[in-house]
Amino acid sequence: MADEQTPESHHRLTRRQTLGIAGAAGTAVVLGGGAGRVISNLAENPDEVTAASAAKSCKLTPEVTEGPFYVALDKIRRDISEGRPGVPLTLKLRVIDVRRCAPIHSAAVDVWHCDAGGIYSDEASNGTSGQTYLRGVQLTNRKGYATIRTIYPGHYTGRATHIHLKVHIGGRARGGMLRGGHVSHTGQLFFAESANSSVYALAPYSSDTDQRTLNSSDSIYSQAGGSSAEVSLKGTASSGFVGTIVLGVTPKATPASV
């Protein structure tokens, strides 16, 4: 099957942390005495924030193509797996306003991806019309996190392992559905090849005989930022993963389709 080919505080920063952050992130992100306020907005524990992570959090995430399999399902739910077999994956996606370097509350993160066999739901060519597995929306909390339970995505010829997403701003939850708002970001998430290999050695993924496309051979991986678009994983293929990544957006933006 083919797709497009082409996750002011009461804490204080030390002088070393403040200088390091200013050096890495630049004064456009962190300014003098405001450093503690800016970074504490982004951290669960500001004392553990590094300059590198602070700078990365305040960087605009690149726009990439949404691909041919988007469905405006708009269904708000935390678990999108619908019982599909595969390695459990909990995504913790954090949405950041890059202008203020602060988390965005009530942003809607819209996610969709293929199953362990490389098949998308609600796709006529796959015989899945009307099905809704591995699609859904979750709103961010006050710390900017949207948490979504799913499975590790499979693969198919021509594309590296990936997850699609959109970030909607200004929408509201009504009757379990997302209403209104606008799309401020369209992107794709990727995974380290070591994780892909460990997952695909297990059933049901191992029954998929399609040739894998590596990140290095997928132009969209490069467009999305390369390794910066990879989800940071904790866990194992045998027990499941928790994956986190930061999505930097401009809330009022309405980017043109790529």
C-alpha positions as CSV (number, residue, x, y, z in Angstrom):
1,M,0.0,0.0,0.0
2,A,1.3,3.5,-0.7
3,D,1.1,6.7,1.2
4,E,2.7,10.0,0.1
5,Q,6.1,9.3,-1.2
6,T,7.3,11.9,-1.3
7,P,4.9,14.7,23.3
8,E,7.2,32.8,38.0
9,S,7.7,29.4,39.5
10,H,8.6,28.9,43.1
11,H,11.7,27.1,41.7
12,R,14.7,29.2,40.8
13,L,17.4,28.5,38.1
14,T,21.0,28.5,39.1
15,R,23.3,31.0,37.6
16,R,24.9,28.3,35.5
17,Q,21.5,27.1,34.2
18,T,20.4,30.6,33.3
19,L,23.7,31.4,31.4
20,G,23.6,28.0,29.7
21,I,20.0,28.5,28.5
22,A,20.7,32.0,27.3
23,G,23.7,30.8,25.4
24,A,21.9,27.9,23.7
25,A,18.4,29.4,23.2
26,G,19.4,33.1,22.5
27,T,17.9,36.2,23.9
28,A,14.8,35.9,21.6
29,V,13.8,33.0,23.8
30,V,15.2,33.8,27.2
31,L,15.8,37.3,28.5
32,G,17.8,38.1,31.7
33,G,15.7,37.9,34.8
34,G,12.8,36.4,32.9
35,A,14.6,33.2,32.3
36,G,13.2,31.4,35.3
37,R,9.6,32.3,34.3
38,V,10.1,31.2,30.7
39,I,11.7,27.9,31.5
40,S,9.5,27.0,34.5
41,N,6.5,27.3,32.1
42,L,7.9,24.4,30.2
43,A,9.2,22.1,32.9
44,E,7.7,19.6,35.4
45,N,10.8,20.3,37.4
46,P,12.6,23.5,36.3
47,D,15.7,22.6,38.1
48,E,16.3,19.7,35.7
49,V,15.8,21.7,32.5
50,T,18.8,21.8,30.2
51,A,19.7,24.5,27.8
52,A,19.3,22.2,24.9
53,S,15.8,21.0,25.9
54,A,14.7,24.6,26.6
55,A,15.9,25.8,23.2
56,K,14.3,22.8,21.4
57,S,10.9,23.4,23.1
58,C,10.7,26.9,21.8
59,K,11.5,26.0,18.2
60,L,8.8,25.9,15.5
61,T,8.0,22.3,14.4
62,P,8.3,22.0,10.6
63,E,5.1,21.6,8.5
64,V,4.9,18.4,6.3
65,T,2.2,16.8,4.1
66,E,-0.9,15.4,5.8
67,G,-0.9,12.5,3.3
68,P,-3.9,10.9,1.5
69,F,-5.4,9.1,4.5
70,Y,-6.7,12.0,6.7
71,V,-10.3,11.7,7.9
72,A,-11.9,14.6,9.8
73,L,-13.2,12.2,12.4
74,D,-13.0,14.9,15.2
75,K,-13.8,12.2,17.8
76,I,-12.3,13.1,21.2
77,R,-11.0,10.0,23.0
78,R,-7.9,9.0,25.0
79,D,-7.7,5.4,23.7
80,I,-7.7,5.1,19.9
81,S,-6.6,1.5,19.6
82,E,-10.1,-0.1,19.4
83,G,-8.5,-3.4,20.3
84,R,-6.1,-3.5,17.4
85,P,-3.2,-5.9,18.2
86,G,0.2,-4.5,18.7
87,V,2.8,-3.1,21.1
88,P,1.1,-0.7,23.5
89,L,2.2,2.9,22.9
90,T,1.1,5.9,25.1
91,L,1.9,9.2,23.4
92,K,2.4,12.3,25.6
93,L,2.5,15.1,23.1
94,R,3.2,18.6,24.4
95,V,2.1,21.6,22.5
96,I,4.1,24.8,23.0
97,D,3.5,28.4,21.8
98,V,6.8,29.3,20.3
99,R,6.2,33.0,20.6
100,R,5.8,32.9,24.4
101,C,7.7,29.7,25.0
102,A,4.8,28.4,27.1
103,P,2.4,25.4,26.9
104,I,-0.9,25.8,25.2
105,H,-4.0,24.7,27.1
106,S,-6.9,23.1,25.2
107,A,-5.1,22.6,21.9
108,A,-6.6,19.6,20.1
109,V,-4.0,17.1,18.9
110,D,-5.5,15.0,16.0
111,V,-3.7,11.7,15.4
112,W,-3.9,8.9,12.8
113,H,-1.7,6.1,11.7
114,C,-1.7,2.6,10.2
115,D,-2.0,-0.7,12.2
116,A,0.6,-3.4,12.7
117,G,0.0,-4.7,9.2
118,G,0.4,-1.2,7.6
119,I,-3.4,-0.7,7.0
120,Y,-5.3,2.5,7.7
121,S,-8.9,2.6,8.9
122,D,-11.7,4.2,6.8
123,E,-9.8,3.7,3.6
124,A,-11.8,2.2,0.7
125,S,-8.7,0.7,-1.0
126,N,-8.0,-1.3,2.1
127,G,-11.5,-2.4,2.6
128,T,-11.8,-0.5,5.9
129,S,-14.4,2.1,5.0
130,G,-16.4,3.2,8.1
131,Q,-13.9,1.8,10.6
132,T,-12.2,4.3,13.0
133,Y,-9.3,2.5,14.7
134,L,-6.1,4.4,15.3
135,R,-7.7,7.8,14.8
136,G,-8.8,10.3,17.4
137,V,-8.4,13.7,19.1
138,Q,-7.2,14.6,22.6
139,L,-7.1,18.1,24.2
140,T,-4.0,19.3,26.0
141,N,-4.1,20.0,29.7
142,R,-2.8,23.1,31.4
143,K,0.8,21.9,31.0
144,G,0.3,21.5,27.3
145,Y,0.1,17.7,27.3
146,A,-2.3,15.5,25.2
147,T,-2.1,11.9,26.2
148,I,-3.2,9.3,23.7
149,R,-3.2,5.5,24.1
150,T,-2.6,3.6,20.9
151,I,-0.3,0.9,19.4
152,Y,3.1,1.2,17.8
153,P,2.5,1.8,14.1
154,G,3.4,-0.7,11.4
155,H,5.1,0.0,8.2
156,Y,4.5,-0.3,4.4
157,T,6.5,0.2,1.3
158,G,7.7,3.7,0.4
159,R,7.4,5.2,3.9
160,A,9.4,5.1,7.1
161,T,7.5,4.2,10.3
162,H,5.5,7.3,11.2
163,I,2.4,8.8,12.9
164,H,0.4,11.7,11.3
165,L,-1.0,14.6,13.4
166,K,-2.6,18.0,13.3
167,V,-2.8,20.6,16.0
168,H,-6.1,22.5,16.1
169,I,-6.4,25.7,18.1
170,G,-9.5,27.4,19.3
171,G,-11.9,24.4,19.1
172,R,-14.2,23.2,21.8
173,A,-15.4,19.8,23.0
174,R,-19.1,19.2,22.5
175,G,-20.7,15.8,22.9
176,G,-17.4,14.0,22.6
177,M,-16.5,15.8,19.4
178,L,-14.2,18.6,18.4
179,R,-16.1,21.6,17.1
180,G,-14.6,24.7,15.5
181,G,-11.1,26.0,15.6
182,H,-8.4,26.1,13.0
183,V,-5.4,23.9,12.1
184,S,-2.1,25.6,13.2
185,H,0.2,22.6,12.5
186,T,0.3,19.5,10.3
187,G,3.2,17.1,10.9
188,Q,4.5,13.6,11.2
189,L,6.3,11.8,14.0
190,F,9.0,9.2,13.5
191,F,10.9,6.6,15.6
192,A,14.5,5.4,16.1
193,E,15.3,2.5,13.8
194,S,16.5,0.5,16.8
195,A,13.0,0.7,18.3
196,N,11.4,-0.2,14.9
197,S,13.6,-3.3,14.6
198,S,12.7,-4.5,18.1
199,V,9.0,-4.1,17.5
200,Y,8.9,-5.6,14.1
201,A,10.6,-8.8,15.3
202,L,7.4,-9.5,17.3
203,A,3.9,-10.7,16.2
204,P,1.8,-9.4,14.7
205,Y,4.3,-7.1,13.0
206,S,6.5,-9.9,11.9
207,S,3.9,-11.2,9.5
208,D,4.2,-8.1,7.4
209,T,6.6,-9.0,4.6
210,D,6.6,-5.5,2.9
211,Q,10.1,-4.2,2.7
212,R,10.9,-1.6,5.3
213,T,11.8,2.0,4.3
214,L,14.4,3.4,6.7
215,N,14.2,7.0,8.0
216,S,17.3,7.9,6.0
217,S,15.5,6.9,2.8
218,D,12.3,8.9,3.5
219,S,12.3,12.5,2.4
220,I,9.5,13.4,4.7
221,Y,11.7,12.4,7.7
222,S,14.2,15.0,6.6
223,Q,11.5,17.6,6.0
224,A,10.1,17.0,9.5
225,G,13.4,17.8,11.1
226,G,15.2,14.4,11.0
227,S,16.1,13.1,14.5
228,S,14.2,16.0,16.1
229,A,11.0,14.5,14.8
230,E,11.6,11.2,16.5
231,V,9.5,10.4,19.5
232,S,11.5,9.8,22.7
233,L,10.6,6.4,24.0
234,K,10.7,4.8,27.4
235,G,10.0,1.1,27.8
236,T,10.5,-2.0,25.7
237,A,8.9,-3.7,22.8
238,S,7.8,-6.6,25.0
239,S,6.1,-4.4,27.6
240,G,5.1,-1.3,25.7
241,F,6.3,2.2,25.3
242,V,5.6,5.7,26.6
243,G,6.6,8.2,23.9
244,T,7.0,12.0,24.3
245,I,7.8,14.9,22.0
246,V,7.3,18.6,22.0
247,L,5.3,20.3,19.2
248,G,6.2,24.0,18.7
249,V,3.4,25.9,17.0
250,T,2.3,29.5,16.4
251,P,-1.3,29.5,17.6
252,K,-2.7,32.1,15.2
253,A,-1.0,30.6,12.2
254,T,-2.9,28.8,9.5
255,P,-0.1,27.2,7.4
256,A,-0.8,26.3,3.8
257,S,-0.8,22.6,2.9
258,V,2.6,21.2,2.1
